[in-house]
Amino acid sequence: MTSPATDELYVQILNNKSLTGARRNEFYSVTQKLMYVSKRARSDIDTAVVSLCTRVSKSTKGNW
């Protein structure tokens, strides 16, 4: 199985501003919904979704 993820998935942008408030909660919600979809129907997006999920606690505008 192939993944739509590119090498850019693993690049971290330094000096990026953190998400706050409602945008942070929205990022968390979207990543969890994507996790559900990747486990139930779209296993091809799993690599990209897992990468986003590792950034939930310190999400930045670059992650969004």
N, C-alpha and C positions, 0 to 999 in steps of 0.2 A: 504494500500500500504506500502511496506517495502522500506527501504533506504539502499544502500550499504555503508553508512557512519558508521564508527566505533567511539568508544569513543576517539580515538587518534585525531580525527578531531578537538577537542576543546582544545588540549594541546598546550600551547605556549612554544617555546624554547627560553630561555633567552640568552642574549649575542650573538645573531645571527646577522650577517652582513646584512646591507640593500642592496637591489638591486639598481643599478645605470644605467643610460644611456639606451642603447639598450635593456638590459635584463629587465629593469623595464617596458619599453614600450611593450615588448613582453609579459610580465606577464599580463599587463592590457588588451592587445589584446586577449590573450587566455582566460582570465576569461570572457570577454564580449562575445566571441564566444560560450563558454560553457553556459553562461546565455541564449543566444538565443536558443541553442539546448535543454536546460532543460525546457524552456517555450513552445517550439514547439513540441518536440517529446519525450523527456526523463524526465518526471517529477520525476522519481525515483532518479535522481542525483541532484535534486534541493537543498536539504539541504547542501550537500558538496559544491556546486557552490556558494550558498549564503554566506557560511562561507568564501570562498576564496575572494569573492567580498568585504567583509568587511575589507580585509587586503590589498587592492590595493594601498591605499595612503601611507602605510608604509610597503610595501612588503619586505620580507627578503629571504635569500637563503633557509631557512627552508620551507617557503611557496612555493617556486618554486619546 
